[in-house]
Amino acid sequence: MSVRKSLFLSFAQRNGTLLIQFMSSLLIARLLTPHEIGIFSIGSVIVAFSHVVRDFGVANYIVQEKDLTRDRLRSAQAIVWIASLSIATVLAVFADWAGRFYAEPGVTLTMQVLALNFVIIPFGSVTMALLVRNMDFAKTLQINLACCVVQNATAIGLAWAGFGFISLAWGAVASTLLSSVVLLWFRFPGQSWLPGLREWRHVFSAGFKLSSSTFLYDIGQGGPELICGRTLGFEAVAFFSRGFGAASMLLRALVDGIVPVANAYYAKKAREDASIREPYLTAISYLAVVALPAFAMLVLLAKPLILVLYGVQWESAAPPMQIMAVGFGCIALANISGAVLVGSGQIGTNLRMNAIFQPLKVAMVFAVSSWGLSWVAWAVALADVGLATYSIAKANEVAGASWGDLTLGLLPAVYVAAGTVLVSFGVLSLIGSVQPSVNLLVGGATAMVTWGALLFALRHPLAGELRALRRSRA
């Protein structure tokens, strides 16, 4: 499958699921209170850490392994089963302590329900990794869209029926169950049903580095919520989570379709010993000219966006979202550099990066958490900027690119972002503060027109790609 087709299918999958989740979040925000969502957020964040450990990086190992033998696949399957069932047991026992720590029995119940996922996931995890390795994104599109629909329909239906926060946990279990059943159908010819241990040392060694890096990343993502839940309360967690979630939704819309393809593509290039310099510079310049203006506009339109999407009860989520958008803009670019590092086998570099910046982020959040949500948001944003800078620097070394090369691709994106925000701010200043929906509509429309005009005026290479796409459809 070509890279363009893979990107198209990956974007269709990721943005399709994102749209479903976005629409569902609007309903959930009105069916559940901030306190209820805060309870689920705490429980799900704790469980999310366990998801990283459950396969010890086996999925990423399968994607980037040059010599993937039958014995190595069987060992990968064994590791997934042993780790997943062990973690399910630990979570079931640990859940009671977590509920007492946060003085909320709902945290215990959330963790116990979500622990069921670890019993179900091993049935399909290796098959999913093989689909990504083979860049078979048509099948992953079908699976993930179907699972997303089931998850959100289950959660909304149960919340509507009055089951409260636990509706979200049962939605996740329903999604995992469907995914595993479908992946059993999509198993590869000759794929062994039985696990094995002959190559477990090799698989475990490579996977452990990958899973450690991801675990550290998830600590940086979920740690602030856990700290806020203890120091600022469940409502503060909900506001932080909603602002973080809205900003990360934009990030996911921009990069989630790229990352799986980029990981597989750079891994394929590494196996072929081919140069990745030009593909790397092109990818990061294209993403920058979209991501930087998008996050700049998120800062400008944060308040009307929150009011329109979630209602006045969530207004306090706007300030932390504005601050974190700064870090997210940088993290968007780091997704390309991270794909270069992982795809090229630079697992140790990726691990060191997360070992430095994710604990630093948590430490900074802990130090300022008693001062309020805005300080927490600044700690997260600054740590993300540092991580992104380090990641890009290391990717430059791997790809054989310099900061000068990178700057040539990023400067047009900075010009486009600045121009888009300035024009939009001017238009919004002229109309004044009216209905949030009007401000959002006018600001968004102005930004889209200005972005397109600047993109073509500066003759950015992406403009040429858009022209070619339009001609191909004509």
N, C-alpha and C positions, 0 to 999 in steps of 0.2 A: 504494500500500500504506500502511495506517495506521501511526502511530508505535508503537502497542501491538503490532501484529502483527510489525512490523520488529524491535522489541526481543525479542519472544518467539523469533523465528527466529534472531536474532543470538546470544542467550543459548544457545539449543539448539546452535548450531554451536560456539560458543566453549567451552562447558562440556562438550559431547560430545567435542571434540578434547582438552580438558584432562583428562577422565577417561581417555581412551585413553593419553595421554602419561603420566599419573600411574601407571596400572597397568603400563605398559611400563617406567617408571623403576624400579619395584620389582624387576622381573626383571633389568634392565640392571645395577642396583647389586649384584646377586648373581652375574652372569655376568662382569662386568669388575671389575678392581681399581681402587682410588682413583688409582693411578698411571696406568693406561690412560685413565680418564675425564679425568684432568688433561691428558694429551697432546691428546685430542680437544678439550677446552675451549679450550686455547690456540690451536690451529689454527682452530677454528670462530669464535672471537672476532675474530681477524684478518680472516677472510673476511666476517664480519658487517658490519664497517665498510664493506667494498666494496659490499655490498648496498644501502646507503643512496645511494651515488654512482651506482649502475648506471642509475637512471632519472632522476636529477637532479630528484626530486620530481614526476615526471610524473603518478604515480597520484593524489597529493593535488591536483595542479593540475587534473586532469580532474574530480575530485569538486566542487571549489569554483568553477571557472570559470563566470562568468555567461553568456558568449557563446561556446559551444563549437562552432566551425564545423568543417566537413569538413577544411579546410586545417590547422587547428590540431591536429586529431586525427592527421592524416598526419605533421605535424611532430613530434608527441609520439612517434609510432611510430618515426620516424627517430632521434630522440634516444636512445630506449631501445636500439635496435639498435647504434648506434655506441658508446654508453657500455658496454653489456654485453660486446660482443666485445672492446673495448679492455681492459676490466678482467680478462676471462678470460685474456688474453695476459699482462698484467702479473702476475697472481697466479701463473701457471705459472712465470714467471721468478723472481719474488720468493720463492717457496716454499723454494727451496734456501737462500737467505740466512737466512730465518726459522728453518729447522731447525738451521743452524749457530749462530745467535744463542742458541738455547735448548739447544744441544748434544743435540738429539733428532731423529733422522731421521723419527720418526712425525709430527712437526709438518709437515714437508715433504709427506709422503704425504697427510695429511689435507687440506691446502690444495689440492693438485693434484686430488684427487678432487672436492672441493667447487667447484672452478673450473668444472667441467662444467656446473653449474647456470646459469652466466651465458650459456652457449651456448643453453640450452633456454628460459629464462624469457621472452625477448622474444616468443615465439610467442603468449603469452596474457596478458601483463601489462596491455595497454590494454583488452582485453575485460573483465578482472576489475575494473578501475577504473570502467568504464562500468556494470557491474552494481551496484557500490556507489553510484555517483551516482544511479542510478534506484531505489535502495533495494530491489533485487531480491534479498533475502537468502535466499529459498527456493533459488535456484540456488547461491549461495555456500555455503549449508549443505551441499548435496549434494557440491560439489566439495571443500570443505575436510575434511569427514568422511572421504570416500573416500581422499583423499591422506594424511590422518593415519594411517588404518589401514594403508595400503601402506607408509608410512615406517617405522612402528614394527614391523610384521610383518617387514619386510626386515632391519631392524637386529637384532631379537631372533633371527631365524633364522640370520643370519650369525654373531652372537656365540655362539650355541649351538653352531654348527659349528666354532668355534675361530678365527674371523678377527680377534678382538680389537677394538681401538679403531676400526679402519677400518670396522667394521660400521655404526657410527653415520653415517659420511660417505656410504656407499652407500645407506643408508636415505633420507637427504635427497635424493640424486639421483633415486631411484626416485619419490619424492613429486613432485618438480618435473616429471619426465617425464609422469606421469599428469595433473597439473594442466594442463600445456600442451596435451596431446591433447584433454582434455575442453573446455577453453576455445575451442579451434578449432571445436568443435561448437556452442558457445553464442554465436558471433559475431553481432553485430547486423545486421539487414538494411541494406544499403547501406554497411556499414563497409568502408573501403578495405583492400585487401590490400597496396597499395604505400605505402611511406613517402614523405614529401615534405619540402621545406625552406622553403616559402614563408613560413610563420609561425614559423620556428624561434626567431627573436629574442624574440618575445613569450612563447612557451612556455618557452624556456630561462630568461628573466629571472625569471618567476614561480616556475618549478620550482626554480631554483637556491637561492632563499631558503628554500623548503620543505625541500629536501634538505640544505642547510647546517644547518638547525635540527635535523633528524633525525640527521645525522652527528654533531653535537656531543652530542646526547642519547646516541647509541650509544657515543661515547667515554667518557661518564660511566658507562655501564652496563658496558662491557667493559674499560675502562682498569684498574680495580682488579685484575682477573684477570691481565692481562698483567704488571702490576707485581709481583704476588705470585708469579707463575711465575718471575720473574727473581730475586727477593730471598728468597723463602721456600720455593721448590721446588714440584714438581708435586703432591705430596700436599696441601700447604697450599692450592693452587689448587682441588683437588678438594673439600676441606672447605668452602672459601669458596663454590665454585660450587654445592655441594649445599645449603648453608644458604640462599644467595641464591635458588637455584632453588625450594626449598620455600616460601619466603616469597613469591616472585614468582608461584608457582602459585596461591596464595590471591588475590593481587592480580588475576591474570588471570581467575580465576573470578568476581570481583566486577565488573571493569570492561571486560573484553574484549568482552563482549556489548553494552555501552553505547556505547563509543567510536565504532565505525563508524556506528551509527545517529545518535549525537549530532553527529558531524562532518557527515553528510549533512543532518540536520535543521536545524542552525544555518546551514549554507550555504544551504539552501532559504529559511530565514527572511530571511537577508541579501539574497538575490536578490529577495525580495518586499518588502524594506524594512520588515519587521514587527518589533515589540518582542520581545526575548528575556528580559526581566527576570524575569517570573514562571516561565517554564520553567526558567531557569537556577537560581533559588533553590530551586525544588521539586526539581530533579534532584540538587543538591548536598546538600540536607537528607535526601532519601531514601537516597542512597548513604552518607552519614555515619553514619546510624543502623544501618547494616549493617556498614560497613567498620571503624569504630572499635572496636566490641566484638569483631569477628573478629580483628583484629590484636592487641588486648589479650589475648585468649585464646591467641593464638599464642605470645606471650611466656611465658604461664603454663605452657603444655603443650609447649614446644619439645623438651625432652629426651625425654619418653616418645614424642612423635610421631616423632622421628628414629629412636629405638631400634626402634619397632614397624615403621616403614616400610622402613628400610634396614639395620638390624642394628647390632650393637655396634661394628663397625669404622668406623661413620660418626658415633659419638657426639660427636666434636670439632666437628661441624658445627652443633651446637645453640647454643652461646654466640653465634657471629656472627649466627645467624638471629634470636635474641632481640633483639639490638641493632638489626639492620636492619629489623625489624618496625616499629620506631618511625617510621622514615622512610617505610616503605611505607604506613603508615596515612595519612600526609599526602599522599603521591603519589597515592593512590587518589582523593582529592578534587581534586587538580590535573588529573586526567584530564578532569573536567568543564570546568574553567576553560580547559584547553588546547583542548578541542573548541570552546569559545566563540571563542577567539582565532583558531584556524585557520578555522573555519566562517565567521566574520565578516570574513575577509580580513585580519586583523591579523598578517600573516606577519612583518613586521619586528619587531613586539613579541615574538613567539614566538622569533625568531632571537636577538634581544638577550638574552632570558632565558637561553637555553641557552648563549650565548656567554659569559655571566658565570659561571653555576653549574656547568656541566659541567667546564670546565678547572679551576675551583676545587676540585671534587671530586677530580679526578685529582692535583692538586698536594698536597692534604691527604693523600691516600692515599700518595703518594710520600714525603712527609715522615715518616710514621709507620709505613711498611710493615715496617721492620726491627724494630719493637717487638712484632710479633705480629698475629694475625688479629683479635683484639678491637679493637685500635686502628684497624685498617683498616675494620672494620665501623662503628665510631663516626664515622669520617671520612665514610663513605658516607651514614650516617643523617643527620648534621647538615647536609650539603650538600643532601640531599633535602628536609629541612624548610625550608631557606632557599628552594629553588627553588619549592616548593609555595606558600609564603607570597607570593612575588613573583607567581607565576602567578595566584593567586586575586585579588590586589590589582588586577592589570591587567584581569582578566575582570570584576571589579566595575565598573570604569570603562566598559568596553564595554557591559555590560548595564544600566548606570544603577542599580546597587545599591550600598548602603553596607555598611561592616563591621557596623554595627548590624543591618541587615537579615539579614546572613549569620549573625551571632551568634544571633539568634532561632531560626534553623533548626538551628544546630549544638549549642546547649546541651543539648537533649533527648538528642542522640546521646552527648554526654559523660556525662550522667547514666546512660544505659542501659549504656554501656561500663563505667563505674566499678561500678555495681551488679552487673553480670554477673560481673566478675572477682572482686569481693569475696565474693559468694556461692559461686562455684566454688572459690575459694581456701579458704574456710571448710570446705566439704565435703571437699576433698582433705586438709586438715589433720586432719580427724576420722578418715579412713580410714588415714592414714599412707602411707608409701611401700611399695606392694605391687608386683605385676607391672606393667610399663609399659603393657601393654594394658588393664589394669583402671583405672589412673589416667587413661588417655586416654579410655576409654569413660565413666567416671563424670564426669570433668571436662567432656567434650563434651556429655553429656546434661544435666548441671546447667546449663551455659551456655545451651543451647537453650531449656530451660524458663524460666529466669530472663529471658532476652532477650525471649521472647514475652510473659511476664507484665508486664515493665516497659514494653514497647512499647504494650500495651493500657491499662495503668494510667495512663500519661502521655498517653494519647489522641493519640499521634502520627498524623499524616495517613497514614503508611504502613499503620497498623493498619486504617484505613478501606478502603484499597485491597485489603488482604488479605481483609477481610470481603466486599467486592464480588466479588472473584475466587472466593471459596468459594461465594457465592450463585449465581454464574453457572454453576458446575460442578454445583450441586445439581439 
